[in-house]
Amino acid sequence: MVLGFVALLISGCTNLEAPVEAEEVSFDRLFCNPNQYNGKRIIMEGFYFSGFEIVVLSEGLQYSGYSEGHLIPKGRILWIEGGIPREIYDKLYGQDAMGPSERYGKLKVKGVFEYGGEYGHLGGYNYQIIPSEIELLAWSPPA
């Protein structure tokens, strides 16, 4: 009886399951079926943009038309909860044409995806990622 109890304790304390790996997803797959990825670890590439009351990952960047060379997020976007590490942030492109300083660049983000709430500044976003790893990708702004 004691051996059975010890075996039960040992089996209960040992996690033999493999850790949940993050799935690499595109903006198309993620936004076509966000429920499938809700609460799961994902990896995605996109364009980081931060400025006044905005910290997002977007499909692309486009010229705003308000100031020469001024870029803004384009396409589908999701909030980046908690921002990104300073050492990556400092390597991004910067612009000050429209007022507060803005940063942008291409990133690969690994983290937990959330859908179905109100995220970001004033709850203005339907999607967010809580990053655990971020990699700066080689990219140059359009000419």
N, CA, C and O atoms as CSV, one atom per row, in Angstrom:
chain,resi,resn,atom,element,x,y,z
A,1,MET,N,N,0.816,-1.175,0.000
A,1,MET,CA,C,0.000,0.000,0.000
A,1,MET,C,C,0.875,1.260,0.000
A,1,MET,O,O,0.592,2.215,-0.723
A,2,VAL,N,N,1.920,1.257,0.799
A,2,VAL,CA,C,2.821,2.395,0.853
A,2,VAL,C,C,3.508,2.588,-0.494
A,2,VAL,O,O,3.672,3.721,-0.947
A,3,LEU,N,N,3.911,1.495,-1.137
A,3,LEU,CA,C,4.561,1.611,-2.443
A,3,LEU,C,C,3.623,2.218,-3.477
A,3,LEU,O,O,4.053,3.024,-4.302
A,4,GLY,N,N,2.363,1.849,-3.445
A,4,GLY,CA,C,1.377,2.420,-4.364
A,4,GLY,C,C,1.223,3.918,-4.145
A,4,GLY,O,O,1.121,4.685,-5.103
A,5,PHE,N,N,1.205,4.332,-2.886
A,5,PHE,CA,C,1.085,5.752,-2.555
A,5,PHE,C,C,2.307,6.528,-3.045
A,5,PHE,O,O,2.175,7.613,-3.611
A,6,VAL,N,N,3.500,5.962,-2.823
A,6,VAL,CA,C,4.737,6.600,-3.283
A,6,VAL,C,C,4.733,6.703,-4.805
A,6,VAL,O,O,5.122,7.737,-5.348
A,7,ALA,N,N,4.305,5.656,-5.501
A,7,ALA,CA,C,4.246,5.682,-6.962
A,7,ALA,C,C,3.273,6.761,-7.435
A,7,ALA,O,O,3.543,7.458,-8.413
A,8,LEU,N,N,2.153,6.896,-6.747
A,8,LEU,CA,C,1.177,7.920,-7.097
A,8,LEU,C,C,1.764,9.321,-6.908
A,8,LEU,O,O,1.567,10.195,-7.752
A,9,LEU,N,N,2.481,9.535,-5.808
A,9,LEU,CA,C,3.110,10.833,-5.560
A,9,LEU,C,C,4.146,11.162,-6.629
A,9,LEU,O,O,4.207,12.280,-7.139
A,10,ILE,N,N,4.951,10.168,-6.951
A,10,ILE,CA,C,6.003,10.388,-7.946
A,10,ILE,C,C,5.382,10.703,-9.304
A,10,ILE,O,O,5.821,11.634,-9.980
A,11,SER,N,N,4.372,9.944,-9.711
A,11,SER,CA,C,3.770,10.186,-11.023
A,11,SER,C,C,3.058,11.526,-11.058
A,11,SER,O,O,3.018,12.175,-12.104
A,12,GLY,N,N,2.497,11.952,-9.940
A,12,GLY,CA,C,1.816,13.242,-9.885
A,12,GLY,C,C,2.772,14.409,-9.898
A,12,GLY,O,O,2.390,15.512,-10.287
A,13,CYS,N,N,3.997,14.197,-9.485
A,13,CYS,CA,C,4.972,15.286,-9.410
A,13,CYS,C,C,5.847,15.371,-10.646
A,13,CYS,O,O,6.635,16.308,-10.781
A,14,THR,N,N,5.725,14.422,-11.540
A,14,THR,CA,C,6.558,14.402,-12.731
A,14,THR,C,C,5.715,14.778,-13.936
A,14,THR,O,O,4.712,14.125,-14.221
A,15,ASN,N,N,6.113,15.817,-14.640
A,15,ASN,CA,C,5.409,16.232,-15.834
A,15,ASN,C,C,6.116,15.638,-17.037
A,15,ASN,O,O,7.181,16.105,-17.440
A,16,LEU,N,N,5.510,14.597,-17.609
A,16,LEU,CA,C,6.122,13.925,-18.749
A,16,LEU,C,C,5.632,14.492,-20.080
A,16,LEU,O,O,6.096,14.078,-21.143
A,17,GLU,N,N,4.692,15.442,-20.021
A,17,GLU,CA,C,4.205,16.042,-21.249
A,17,GLU,C,C,5.241,17.018,-21.804
A,17,GLU,O,O,5.916,17.729,-21.060
A,18,ALA,N,N,5.343,17.029,-23.117
A,18,ALA,CA,C,6.257,17.974,-23.763
A,18,ALA,C,C,5.707,19.386,-23.611
A,18,ALA,O,O,4.491,19.577,-23.624
A,19,PRO,N,N,6.579,20.375,-23.468
A,19,PRO,CA,C,6.089,21.755,-23.371
A,19,PRO,C,C,5.339,22.146,-24.647
A,19,PRO,O,O,5.668,21.672,-25.734
A,20,VAL,N,N,4.354,22.994,-24.514
A,20,VAL,CA,C,3.577,23.443,-25.651
A,20,VAL,C,C,4.442,24.379,-26.493
A,20,VAL,O,O,4.919,25.410,-26.019
A,21,GLU,N,N,4.628,23.995,-27.736
A,21,GLU,CA,C,5.426,24.806,-28.642
A,21,GLU,C,C,4.552,25.896,-29.259
A,21,GLU,O,O,3.341,25.727,-29.393
A,22,ALA,N,N,5.152,26.973,-29.619
A,22,ALA,CA,C,4.450,28.055,-30.289
A,22,ALA,C,C,4.293,27.707,-31.766
A,22,ALA,O,O,5.199,27.150,-32.385
A,23,GLU,N,N,3.134,28.041,-32.316
A,23,GLU,CA,C,2.866,27.792,-33.729
A,23,GLU,C,C,3.096,29.070,-34.518
A,23,GLU,O,O,2.622,30.139,-34.133
A,24,GLU,N,N,3.828,28.958,-35.628
A,24,GLU,CA,C,4.060,30.119,-36.472
A,24,GLU,C,C,2.815,30.367,-37.310
A,24,GLU,O,O,2.340,29.468,-38.004
A,25,VAL,N,N,2.281,31.592,-37.245
A,25,VAL,CA,C,1.062,31.925,-37.972
A,25,VAL,C,C,1.235,33.231,-38.730
A,25,VAL,O,O,2.024,34.095,-38.348
A,26,SER,N,N,0.483,33.353,-39.806
A,26,SER,CA,C,0.466,34.584,-40.595
A,26,SER,C,C,-0.701,35.449,-40.127
A,26,SER,O,O,-1.578,34.977,-39.404
A,27,PHE,N,N,-0.709,36.694,-40.534
A,27,PHE,CA,C,-1.835,37.565,-40.222
A,27,PHE,C,C,-3.120,36.983,-40.804
A,27,PHE,O,O,-4.163,37.024,-40.151
A,28,ASP,N,N,-3.063,36.438,-42.031
A,28,ASP,CA,C,-4.263,35.861,-42.643
A,28,ASP,C,C,-4.834,34.736,-41.787
A,28,ASP,O,O,-6.021,34.749,-41.464
A,29,ARG,N,N,-4.013,33.774,-41.419
A,29,ARG,CA,C,-4.499,32.643,-40.612
A,29,ARG,C,C,-5.006,33.106,-39.259
A,29,ARG,O,O,-6.051,32.646,-38.798
A,30,LEU,N,N,-4.282,34.010,-38.619
A,30,LEU,CA,C,-4.661,34.468,-37.290
A,30,LEU,C,C,-6.001,35.211,-37.312
A,30,LEU,O,O,-6.865,34.951,-36.474
A,31,PHE,N,N,-6.175,36.119,-38.249
A,31,PHE,CA,C,-7.384,36.940,-38.274
A,31,PHE,C,C,-8.575,36.219,-38.896
A,31,PHE,O,O,-9.717,36.619,-38.665
A,32,CYS,N,N,-8.340,35.163,-39.683
A,32,CYS,CA,C,-9.457,34.384,-40.225
A,32,CYS,C,C,-10.099,33.505,-39.156
A,32,CYS,O,O,-11.296,33.224,-39.221
A,33,ASN,N,N,-9.313,33.071,-38.175
A,33,ASN,CA,C,-9.850,32.197,-37.134
A,33,ASN,C,C,-9.169,32.492,-35.797
A,33,ASN,O,O,-8.426,31.651,-35.291
A,34,PRO,N,N,-9.409,33.668,-35.216
A,34,PRO,CA,C,-8.729,34.031,-33.976
A,34,PRO,C,C,-9.073,33.116,-32.795
A,34,PRO,O,O,-8.251,32.940,-31.896
A,35,ASN,N,N,-10.271,32.535,-32.787
A,35,ASN,CA,C,-10.646,31.625,-31.689
A,35,ASN,C,C,-9.722,30.418,-31.608
A,35,ASN,O,O,-9.460,29.911,-30.518
A,36,GLN,N,N,-9.227,29.956,-32.747
A,36,GLN,CA,C,-8.334,28.794,-32.792
A,36,GLN,C,C,-7.029,29.061,-32.042
A,36,GLN,O,O,-6.418,28.133,-31.513
A,37,TYR,N,N,-6.601,30.321,-31.995
A,37,TYR,CA,C,-5.322,30.670,-31.384
A,37,TYR,C,C,-5.458,31.378,-30.038
A,37,TYR,O,O,-4.453,31.655,-29.384
A,38,ASN,N,N,-6.673,31.670,-29.621
A,38,ASN,CA,C,-6.900,32.398,-28.383
A,38,ASN,C,C,-6.300,31.662,-27.183
A,38,ASN,O,O,-6.618,30.499,-26.934
A,39,GLY,N,N,-5.431,32.351,-26.445
A,39,GLY,CA,C,-4.779,31.771,-25.277
A,39,GLY,C,C,-3.602,30.873,-25.595
A,39,GLY,O,O,-3.027,30.266,-24.691
A,40,LYS,N,N,-3.232,30.776,-26.867
A,40,LYS,CA,C,-2.138,29.897,-27.287
A,40,LYS,C,C,-0.890,30.696,-27.613
A,40,LYS,O,O,-0.942,31.891,-27.901
A,41,ARG,N,N,0.244,29.990,-27.558
A,41,ARG,CA,C,1.530,30.589,-27.913
A,41,ARG,C,C,1.681,30.563,-29.433
A,41,ARG,O,O,1.519,29.524,-30.072
A,42,ILE,N,N,1.993,31.724,-29.990
A,42,ILE,CA,C,2.180,31.840,-31.433
A,42,ILE,C,C,3.484,32.553,-31.724
A,42,ILE,O,O,4.093,33.175,-30.853
A,43,ILE,N,N,3.891,32.442,-32.981
A,43,ILE,CA,C,5.034,33.197,-33.498
A,43,ILE,C,C,4.546,33.875,-34.763
A,43,ILE,O,O,3.950,33.238,-35.632
A,44,MET,N,N,4.803,35.174,-34.862
A,44,MET,CA,C,4.435,35.859,-36.093
A,44,MET,C,C,5.399,36.991,-36.394
A,44,MET,O,O,6.026,37.565,-35.503
A,45,GLU,N,N,5.496,37.291,-37.674
A,45,GLU,CA,C,6.310,38.410,-38.126
A,45,GLU,C,C,5.391,39.549,-38.512
A,45,GLU,O,O,4.313,39.336,-39.066
A,46,GLY,N,N,5.826,40.751,-38.216
A,46,GLY,CA,C,5.041,41.918,-38.577
A,46,GLY,C,C,5.839,43.178,-38.347
A,46,GLY,O,O,7.027,43.139,-38.028
A,47,PHE,N,N,5.161,44.298,-38.513
A,47,PHE,CA,C,5.802,45.596,-38.374
A,47,PHE,C,C,5.383,46.243,-37.064
A,47,PHE,O,O,4.207,46.512,-36.817
A,48,TYR,N,N,6.378,46.479,-36.246
A,48,TYR,CA,C,6.169,47.138,-34.963
A,48,TYR,C,C,6.011,48.628,-35.218
A,48,TYR,O,O,6.710,49.210,-36.048
A,49,PHE,N,N,5.077,49.237,-34.488
A,49,PHE,CA,C,4.916,50.679,-34.536
A,49,PHE,C,C,4.520,51.146,-33.154
A,49,PHE,O,O,3.582,50.620,-32.556
A,50,SER,N,N,5.240,52.139,-32.645
A,50,SER,CA,C,4.862,52.730,-31.359
A,50,SER,C,C,4.923,54.238,-31.481
A,50,SER,O,O,5.766,54.801,-32.180
A,51,GLY,N,N,4.007,54.867,-30.781
A,51,GLY,CA,C,3.941,56.317,-30.751
A,51,GLY,C,C,3.006,56.731,-29.639
A,51,GLY,O,O,2.869,56.021,-28.643
A,52,PHE,N,N,2.368,57.859,-29.795
A,52,PHE,CA,C,1.453,58.376,-28.786
A,52,PHE,C,C,0.248,57.446,-28.677
A,52,PHE,O,O,-0.561,57.362,-29.602
A,53,GLU,N,N,0.130,56.754,-27.558
A,53,GLU,CA,C,-0.992,55.866,-27.241
A,53,GLU,C,C,-1.146,54.692,-28.202
A,53,GLU,O,O,-2.255,54.192,-28.389
A,54,ILE,N,N,-0.052,54.247,-28.812
A,54,ILE,CA,C,-0.112,53.109,-29.726
A,54,ILE,C,C,1.178,52.283,-29.618
A,54,ILE,O,O,2.284,52.819,-29.682
A,55,VAL,N,N,1.006,50.962,-29.451
A,55,VAL,CA,C,2.113,50.002,-29.463
A,55,VAL,C,C,1.550,48.751,-30.122
A,55,VAL,O,O,0.888,47.947,-29.466
A,56,VAL,N,N,1.812,48.579,-31.430
A,56,VAL,CA,C,1.148,47.525,-32.189
A,56,VAL,C,C,2.102,46.757,-33.096
A,56,VAL,O,O,3.221,47.187,-33.374
A,57,LEU,N,N,1.614,45.603,-33.545
A,57,LEU,CA,C,2.238,44.822,-34.600
A,57,LEU,C,C,1.238,44.831,-35.752
A,57,LEU,O,O,0.072,44.483,-35.567
A,58,SER,N,N,1.695,45.228,-36.942
A,58,SER,CA,C,0.795,45.352,-38.090
A,58,SER,C,C,1.327,44.540,-39.269
A,58,SER,O,O,2.468,44.080,-39.283
A,59,GLU,N,N,0.441,44.386,-40.260
A,59,GLU,CA,C,0.819,43.681,-41.493
A,59,GLU,C,C,1.850,44.444,-42.295
A,59,GLU,O,O,2.692,43.844,-42.963
A,60,GLY,N,N,1.792,45.736,-42.236
A,60,GLY,CA,C,2.697,46.551,-43.027
A,60,GLY,C,C,2.730,47.978,-42.512
A,60,GLY,O,O,2.115,48.313,-41.500
A,61,LEU,N,N,3.461,48.800,-43.231
A,61,LEU,CA,C,3.526,50.231,-42.949
A,61,LEU,C,C,3.236,50.966,-44.250
A,61,LEU,O,O,3.545,50.480,-45.338
A,62,GLN,N,N,2.636,52.146,-44.120
A,62,GLN,CA,C,2.349,52.958,-45.297
A,62,GLN,C,C,2.583,54.423,-44.961
A,62,GLN,O,O,2.630,54.806,-43.793
A,63,TYR,N,N,2.729,55.231,-45.998
A,63,TYR,CA,C,2.896,56.662,-45.780
A,63,TYR,C,C,1.560,57.257,-45.357
A,63,TYR,O,O,0.512,56.915,-45.903
A,64,SER,N,N,1.614,58.147,-44.382
A,64,SER,CA,C,0.392,58.743,-43.846
A,64,SER,C,C,-0.185,59.806,-44.766
A,64,SER,O,O,-1.400,59.998,-44.807
A,65,GLY,N,N,0.675,60.498,-45.504
A,65,GLY,CA,C,0.222,61.594,-46.343
A,65,GLY,C,C,0.151,62.923,-45.596
A,65,GLY,O,O,-0.140,63.958,-46.195
A,66,TYR,N,N,0.412,62.898,-44.305
A,66,TYR,CA,C,0.353,64.115,-43.503
A,66,TYR,C,C,1.682,64.850,-43.447
A,66,TYR,O,O,1.723,66.066,-43.262
A,67,SER,N,N,2.760,64.108,-43.608
A,67,SER,CA,C,4.090,64.689,-43.555
A,67,SER,C,C,4.997,63.823,-44.428
A,67,SER,O,O,4.872,62.598,-44.429
A,68,GLU,N,N,5.887,64.439,-45.155
A,68,GLU,CA,C,6.744,63.692,-46.074
A,68,GLU,C,C,7.525,62.603,-45.348
A,68,GLU,O,O,8.211,62.864,-44.359
A,69,GLY,N,N,7.408,61.374,-45.858
A,69,GLY,CA,C,8.150,60.244,-45.303
A,69,GLY,C,C,7.563,59.664,-44.026
A,69,GLY,O,O,8.130,58.720,-43.475
A,70,HIS,N,N,6.465,60.186,-43.544
A,70,HIS,CA,C,5.871,59.722,-42.278
A,70,HIS,C,C,5.123,58.402,-42.486
A,70,HIS,O,O,4.193,58.323,-43.288
A,71,LEU,N,N,5.545,57.371,-41.752
A,71,LEU,CA,C,4.945,56.044,-41.861
A,71,LEU,C,C,3.979,55.777,-40.710
A,71,LEU,O,O,4.165,56.260,-39.593
A,72,ILE,N,N,2.932,54.988,-41.013
A,72,ILE,CA,C,1.949,54.550,-40.015
A,72,ILE,C,C,1.613,53.083,-40.286
A,72,ILE,O,O,1.897,52.577,-41.372
A,73,PRO,N,N,1.007,52.392,-39.306
A,73,PRO,CA,C,0.624,50.987,-39.521
A,73,PRO,C,C,-0.400,50.845,-40.647
A,73,PRO,O,O,-1.231,51.724,-40.876
A,74,LYS,N,N,-0.311,49.716,-41.336
A,74,LYS,CA,C,-1.202,49.418,-42.462
A,74,LYS,C,C,-1.755,48.011,-42.298
A,74,LYS,O,O,-1.033,47.107,-41.878
A,75,GLY,N,N,-3.001,47.822,-42.619
A,75,GLY,CA,C,-3.609,46.493,-42.584
A,75,GLY,C,C,-4.059,46.106,-41.184
A,75,GLY,O,O,-4.335,46.960,-40.341
A,76,ARG,N,N,-4.128,44.817,-40.959
A,76,ARG,CA,C,-4.601,44.305,-39.664
A,76,ARG,C,C,-3.525,44.521,-38.598
A,76,ARG,O,O,-2.329,44.396,-38.863
A,77,ILE,N,N,-3.982,44.847,-37.388
A,77,ILE,CA,C,-3.059,45.152,-36.297
A,77,ILE,C,C,-3.492,44.492,-35.003
A,77,ILE,O,O,-4.672,44.206,-34.797
A,78,LEU,N,N,-2.515,44.252,-34.127
A,78,LEU,CA,C,-2.806,43.780,-32.783
A,78,LEU,C,C,-1.924,44.517,-31.789
A,78,LEU,O,O,-0.785,44.879,-32.085
A,79,TRP,N,N,-2.473,44.725,-30.622
A,79,TRP,CA,C,-1.789,45.414,-29.534
A,79,TRP,C,C,-0.655,44.540,-29.015
A,79,TRP,O,O,-0.802,43.320,-28.949
A,80,ILE,N,N,0.471,45.138,-28.647
A,80,ILE,CA,C,1.569,44.419,-28.005
A,80,ILE,C,C,1.533,44.791,-26.524
A,80,ILE,O,O,1.956,45.881,-26.139
A,81,GLU,N,N,1.036,43.894,-25.716
A,81,GLU,CA,C,0.889,44.155,-24.280
A,81,GLU,C,C,2.253,44.157,-23.600
A,81,GLU,O,O,3.010,43.192,-23.705
A,82,GLY,N,N,2.553,45.232,-22.913
A,82,GLY,CA,C,3.821,45.328,-22.185
A,82,GLY,C,C,4.975,45.852,-22.998
A,82,GLY,O,O,6.070,46.029,-22.463
A,83,GLY,N,N,4.764,46.110,-24.286
A,83,GLY,CA,C,5.830,46.663,-25.109
A,83,GLY,C,C,6.920,45.661,-25.446
A,83,GLY,O,O,6.709,44.448,-25.408
A,84,ILE,N,N,8.101,46.198,-25.781
A,84,ILE,CA,C,9.230,45.359,-26.191
A,84,ILE,C,C,10.460,45.762,-25.381
A,84,ILE,O,O,10.495,46.847,-24.801
A,85,PRO,N,N,11.473,44.886,-25.342
A,85,PRO,CA,C,12.686,45.210,-24.585
A,85,PRO,C,C,13.403,46.452,-25.127
A,85,PRO,O,O,13.430,46.688,-26.335
A,86,ARG,N,N,13.966,47.218,-24.238
A,86,ARG,CA,C,14.659,48.468,-24.574
A,86,ARG,C,C,15.776,48.245,-25.595
A,86,ARG,O,O,15.954,49.068,-26.493
A,87,GLU,N,N,16.533,47.148,-25.477
A,87,GLU,CA,C,17.651,46.923,-26.399
A,87,GLU,C,C,17.170,46.733,-27.839
A,87,GLU,O,O,17.916,47.036,-28.770
A,88,ILE,N,N,15.958,46.246,-28.046
A,88,ILE,CA,C,15.396,46.141,-29.399
A,88,ILE,C,C,14.798,47.479,-29.809
A,88,ILE,O,O,15.012,47.943,-30.929
A,89,TYR,N,N,14.057,48.091,-28.913
A,89,TYR,CA,C,13.433,49.387,-29.170
A,89,TYR,C,C,14.472,50.410,-29.650
A,89,TYR,O,O,14.213,51.168,-30.584
A,90,ASP,N,N,15.632,50.427,-29.014
A,90,ASP,CA,C,16.676,51.399,-29.359
A,90,ASP,C,C,17.270,51.178,-30.748
A,90,ASP,O,O,17.909,52.081,-31.288
A,91,LYS,N,N,17.076,50.006,-31.336
A,91,LYS,CA,C,17.610,49.701,-32.670
A,91,LYS,C,C,16.605,49.969,-33.789
A,91,LYS,O,O,16.944,49.836,-34.965
A,92,LEU,N,N,15.382,50.341,-33.441
A,92,LEU,CA,C,14.340,50.586,-34.434
A,92,LEU,C,C,14.538,51.935,-35.115
A,92,LEU,O,O,15.266,52.794,-34.617
A,93,TYR,N,N,13.884,52.111,-36.259
A,93,TYR,CA,C,13.866,53.404,-36.930
A,93,TYR,C,C,13.010,54.360,-36.116
A,93,TYR,O,O,12.078,53.942,-35.429
A,94,GLY,N,N,13.329,55.642,-36.196
A,94,GLY,CA,C,12.564,56.645,-35.474
A,94,GLY,C,C,12.090,57.752,-36.385
A,94,GLY,O,O,12.699,58.034,-37.417
A,95,GLN,N,N,10.990,58.380,-35.990
A,95,GLN,CA,C,10.479,59.539,-36.719
A,95,GLN,C,C,9.793,60.480,-35.736
A,95,GLN,O,O,9.172,60.045,-34.766
A,96,ASP,N,N,9.918,61.780,-36.006
A,96,ASP,CA,C,9.329,62.814,-35.150
A,96,ASP,C,C,8.486,63.793,-35.952
A,96,ASP,O,O,8.133,64.858,-35.447
A,97,ALA,N,N,8.163,63.456,-37.175
A,97,ALA,CA,C,7.509,64.390,-38.086
A,97,ALA,C,C,6.142,64.859,-37.623
A,97,ALA,O,O,5.761,65.989,-37.927
A,98,MET,N,N,5.397,64.052,-36.911
A,98,MET,CA,C,4.021,64.396,-36.540
A,98,MET,C,C,3.869,64.727,-35.055
A,98,MET,O,O,2.750,64.746,-34.541
A,99,GLY,N,N,4.945,64.979,-34.381
A,99,GLY,CA,C,4.838,65.317,-32.958
A,99,GLY,C,C,5.646,64.378,-32.101
A,99,GLY,O,O,6.872,64.344,-32.206
A,100,PRO,N,N,4.967,63.595,-31.233
A,100,PRO,CA,C,5.734,62.697,-30.357
A,100,PRO,C,C,6.595,61.713,-31.160
A,100,PRO,O,O,6.253,61.330,-32.279
A,101,SER,N,N,7.686,61.330,-30.574
A,101,SER,CA,C,8.593,60.381,-31.207
A,101,SER,C,C,7.885,59.054,-31.461
A,101,SER,O,O,7.149,58.548,-30.614
A,102,GLU,N,N,8.129,58.504,-32.655
A,102,GLU,CA,C,7.559,57.201,-33.024
A,102,GLU,C,C,8.700,56.278,-33.424
A,102,GLU,O,O,9.729,56.727,-33.930
A,103,ARG,N,N,8.507,54.978,-33.192
A,103,ARG,CA,C,9.500,53.965,-33.571
A,103,ARG,C,C,8.820,52.911,-34.414
A,103,ARG,O,O,7.638,52.619,-34.230
A,104,TYR,N,N,9.586,52.330,-35.358
A,104,TYR,CA,C,9.031,51.277,-36.207
A,104,TYR,C,C,10.141,50.385,-36.737
A,104,TYR,O,O,11.305,50.783,-36.798
A,105,GLY,N,N,9.764,49.182,-37.117
A,105,GLY,CA,C,10.691,48.213,-37.686
A,105,GLY,C,C,10.002,46.874,-37.821
A,105,GLY,O,O,8.842,46.726,-37.436
A,106,LYS,N,N,10.698,45.913,-38.357
A,106,LYS,CA,C,10.135,44.577,-38.573
A,106,LYS,C,C,10.608,43.649,-37.453
A,106,LYS,O,O,11.793,43.607,-37.122
A,107,LEU,N,N,9.657,42.906,-36.875
A,107,LEU,CA,C,9.949,42.012,-35.755
A,107,LEU,C,C,9.378,40.626,-35.977
A,107,LEU,O,O,8.432,40.430,-36.740
A,108,LYS,N,N,9.981,39.672,-35.288
A,108,LYS,CA,C,9.395,38.345,-35.111
A,108,LYS,C,C,9.055,38.269,-33.627
A,108,LYS,O,O,9.923,38.435,-32.769
A,109,VAL,N,N,7.778,38.015,-33.335
A,109,VAL,CA,C,7.291,38.027,-31.961
A,109,VAL,C,C,6.747,36.650,-31.596
A,109,VAL,O,O,5.953,36.061,-32.329
A,110,LYS,N,N,7.191,36.158,-30.454
A,110,LYS,CA,C,6.661,34.914,-29.894
A,110,LYS,C,C,5.955,35.298,-28.604
A,110,LYS,O,O,6.507,36.017,-27.771
A,111,GLY,N,N,4.716,34.808,-28.446
A,111,GLY,CA,C,3.990,35.136,-27.241
A,111,GLY,C,C,2.600,34.541,-27.233
A,111,GLY,O,O,2.232,33.783,-28.130
A,112,VAL,N,N,1.837,34.884,-26.226
A,112,VAL,CA,C,0.471,34.380,-26.077
A,112,VAL,C,C,-0.483,35.360,-26.756
A,112,VAL,O,O,-0.461,36.562,-26.491
A,113,PHE,N,N,-1.311,34.820,-27.629
A,113,PHE,CA,C,-2.303,35.609,-28.356
A,113,PHE,C,C,-3.608,35.623,-27.574
A,113,PHE,O,O,-4.023,34.601,-27.029
A,114,GLU,N,N,-4.253,36.784,-27.521
A,114,GLU,CA,C,-5.553,36.900,-26.865
A,114,GLU,C,C,-6.526,37.623,-27.781
A,114,GLU,O,O,-6.174,38.572,-28.481
A,115,TYR,N,N,-7.758,37.142,-27.750
A,115,TYR,CA,C,-8.822,37.677,-28.603
A,115,TYR,C,C,-10.129,37.661,-27.816
A,115,TYR,O,O,-10.360,36.774,-26.994
A,116,GLY,N,N,-10.969,38.638,-28.074
A,116,GLY,CA,C,-12.290,38.622,-27.460
A,116,GLY,C,C,-12.483,39.652,-26.371
A,116,GLY,O,O,-13.573,39.754,-25.807
A,117,GLY,N,N,-11.459,40.414,-26.064
A,117,GLY,CA,C,-11.576,41.449,-25.046
A,117,GLY,C,C,-11.349,42.814,-25.666
A,117,GLY,O,O,-11.369,42.986,-26.884
A,118,GLU,N,N,-11.135,43.765,-24.797
A,118,GLU,CA,C,-10.781,45.112,-25.226
A,118,GLU,C,C,-9.381,45.381,-24.718
A,118,GLU,O,O,-9.155,45.458,-23.510
A,119,TYR,N,N,-8.440,45.523,-25.639
A,119,TYR,CA,C,-7.035,45.599,-25.288
A,119,TYR,C,C,-6.457,46.956,-25.669
A,119,TYR,O,O,-7.025,47.691,-26.477
A,120,GLY,N,N,-5.319,47.266,-25.069
A,120,GLY,CA,C,-4.589,48.463,-25.443
A,120,GLY,C,C,-5.212,49.742,-24.948
A,120,GLY,O,O,-6.062,49.741,-24.057
A,121,HIS,N,N,-4.777,50.829,-25.539
A,121,HIS,CA,C,-5.215,52.161,-25.124
A,121,HIS,C,C,-6.728,52.303,-25.272
A,121,HIS,O,O,-7.271,52.132,-26.363
A,122,LEU,N,N,-7.399,52.614,-24.171
A,122,LEU,CA,C,-8.848,52.791,-24.111
A,122,LEU,C,C,-9.620,51.588,-24.654
A,122,LEU,O,O,-10.755,51.733,-25.109
A,123,GLY,N,N,-9.004,50.392,-24.608
A,123,GLY,CA,C,-9.675,49.178,-25.075
A,123,GLY,C,C,-9.981,49.201,-26.564
A,123,GLY,O,O,-10.946,48.583,-27.012
A,124,GLY,N,N,-9.171,49.906,-27.325
A,124,GLY,CA,C,-9.433,50.105,-28.744
A,124,GLY,C,C,-9.028,48.975,-29.673
A,124,GLY,O,O,-9.164,49.105,-30.889
A,125,TYR,N,N,-8.534,47.871,-29.133
A,125,TYR,CA,C,-8.048,46.777,-29.978
A,125,TYR,C,C,-8.763,45.482,-29.593
A,125,TYR,O,O,-9.013,45.232,-28.414
A,126,ASN,N,N,-9.089,44.662,-30.594
A,126,ASN,CA,C,-9.764,43.386,-30.360
A,126,ASN,C,C,-8.798,42.227,-30.194
A,126,ASN,O,O,-9.205,41.132,-29.807
A,127,TYR,N,N,-7.524,42.454,-30.483
A,127,TYR,CA,C,-6.514,41.404,-30.460
A,127,TYR,C,C,-5.278,41.929,-29.746
A,127,TYR,O,O,-4.973,43.121,-29.797
A,128,GLN,N,N,-4.564,41.013,-29.075
A,128,GLN,CA,C,-3.280,41.404,-28.497
A,128,GLN,C,C,-2.371,40.195,-28.419
A,128,GLN,O,O,-2.815,39.047,-28.440
A,129,ILE,N,N,-1.087,40.491,-28.326
A,129,ILE,CA,C,-0.090,39.464,-28.070
A,129,ILE,C,C,0.707,39.908,-26.847
A,129,ILE,O,O,1.072,41.075,-26.709
A,130,ILE,N,N,0.965,38.949,-25.970
A,130,ILE,CA,C,1.796,39.198,-24.794
A,130,ILE,C,C,3.132,38.528,-25.092
A,130,ILE,O,O,3.251,37.309,-24.969
A,131,PRO,N,N,4.138,39.310,-25.483
A,131,PRO,CA,C,5.388,38.720,-25.967
A,131,PRO,C,C,6.230,38.068,-24.872
A,131,PRO,O,O,6.291,38.535,-23.735
A,132,SER,N,N,6.874,36.975,-25.261
A,132,SER,CA,C,7.861,36.328,-24.396
A,132,SER,C,C,9.248,36.393,-25.033
A,132,SER,O,O,10.257,36.393,-24.328
A,133,GLU,N,N,9.298,36.449,-26.367
A,133,GLU,CA,C,10.561,36.595,-27.099
A,133,GLU,C,C,10.327,37.508,-28.294
A,133,GLU,O,O,9.291,37.436,-28.954
A,134,ILE,N,N,11.299,38.364,-28.560
A,134,ILE,CA,C,11.197,39.284,-29.698
A,134,ILE,C,C,12.541,39.324,-30.406
A,134,ILE,O,O,13.597,39.415,-29.779
A,135,GLU,N,N,12.472,39.253,-31.740
A,135,GLU,CA,C,13.691,39.312,-32.558
A,135,GLU,C,C,13.525,40.433,-33.586
A,135,GLU,O,O,12.504,40.519,-34.270
A,136,LEU,N,N,14.530,41.277,-33.681
A,136,LEU,CA,C,14.544,42.337,-34.696
A,136,LEU,C,C,14.968,41.727,-36.023
A,136,LEU,O,O,15.995,41.053,-36.098
A,137,LEU,N,N,14.187,41.958,-37.065
A,137,LEU,CA,C,14.479,41.412,-38.388
A,137,LEU,C,C,15.059,42.488,-39.295
A,137,LEU,O,O,14.749,43.672,-39.158
A,138,ALA,N,N,15.900,42.057,-40.220
A,138,ALA,CA,C,16.489,42.990,-41.190
A,138,ALA,C,C,15.398,43.530,-42.080
A,138,ALA,O,O,14.592,42.774,-42.624
A,139,TRP,N,N,15.372,44.846,-42.229
A,139,TRP,CA,C,14.364,45.509,-43.044
A,139,TRP,C,C,14.777,46.958,-43.221
A,139,TRP,O,O,15.401,47.546,-42.337
A,140,SER,N,N,14.431,47.529,-44.356
A,140,SER,CA,C,14.678,48.948,-44.581
A,140,SER,C,C,13.381,49.614,-44.986
A,140,SER,O,O,12.589,49.021,-45.718
A,141,PRO,N,N,13.143,50.835,-44.526
A,141,PRO,CA,C,11.922,51.546,-44.923
A,141,PRO,C,C,11.864,51.719,-46.434
A,141,PRO,O,O,12.899,51.750,-47.099
A,142,PRO,N,N,10.639,51.832,-46.983
A,142,PRO,CA,C,10.526,52.035,-48.423
A,142,PRO,C,C,11.167,53.344,-48.859
A,142,PRO,O,O,11.172,54.326,-48.117
A,143,ALA,N,N,11.705,53.344,-50.070
A,143,ALA,CA,C,12.392,54.547,-50.602
A,143,ALA,C,C,11.417,55.616,-50.997
A,143,ALA,O,O,11.823,56.682,-51.459
